[in-house]
């Protein structure tokens, strides 16, 4: 049995510049952190006593014979990528809902890769996990996703992540005193809008024409450096909140799908109650809203948005981890032997040809309670 625990992330600045269509030509950068809300993946080698070979449990239950039968695209492609052909059971659970802007799909991919590697007795490094998750999502599943979520999930922590034109990725942890880090955390609030959406659908609306938005993209990139300067200096943190507001206005101009009347109403109510800035936590459209709120205004914002679920959180610094490791029995064939399914198909005893039910002659139906034996009366 293997259990991996992988954090979700919140992104502050630079979102959009992490799409390869952009950064491979111009470079990109984001400022993000992981939080203490997690995706859990449990997996084990499936004993060959079942009629299925692959069991995948998430919001659906899949019991499949072949890899190609698996409907979950990330699970299917991850198993293919790691050349896992023996029986496997995979179970997913998470602290936050899917399709909510918290990088949940990439946390799933990173956590699944980490768990499957552990099942093979291999411990990959964090950059390997990030790069392979990016490859699976972008090249194999072919989702319209950026590259920041996979890096954040693998590494954990509060980071300035750079995407270079040559494809290199550089992770720079934010180095500031713990008191300053706690102060930043205390200025942030997270609310669930209740709107579920598929991030790649929203991203499709602007990534395909991302080269036509050079002005907005360069502003987003510049805001990352300005934000770093505020956080790493003694500058008033309220300036960071105002910077988030500016970045959200730029992001909204990318596409009409980034925001909507419901989201705009939530944001304006939060601002009127004292929030200085904020944004939707992912590609846009819905999911979680991250707000920058001075501590003295937190209660007012909470009351104003009392119809929404408030999610308290703290920053997380470990990234994807294997939190339980107990290799189980290996059913792979020994050298020189050939693994195969049982020659006889699984079937009920009562359906076997030639089977004579001893109770059928006494008026009992098959499966009836067995009569006590004489031994029981002694």
Secondary structure, DSSP 4 states (H G I P E B T S, - for coil): -EEEEEEEEEEEE-TTTTSHHHHHHH-EEEEEEEEEEEEEEEEEEPPTTSS-SEEEESSSEEEESSGGG---HHHHHHHHHTT--S-EEEEEEESS-SSSSS-HHHHHHHHHHHHHHHHTT----HHHHHHHHHHIIIIIS-----SHHHHHHHH-SEEEEEE-TTS-EEEEE----HHHHHHHHHTEEEEE-S----HHHHHHHHHTTGGGGHHHHHHHHHHHHHHHHHHTSS--THHHHHHHHHHHHHHHTT-TTS--HHHHHHHHHHHHTTEEEEEESSSSSSSEEEEEE-GGGHHHHHHHTTTSEE----EE-S-SEEEEE------SPPTT------SSPP--GGGSTT---TTGGGTPPTTPPPPPPHHHH-
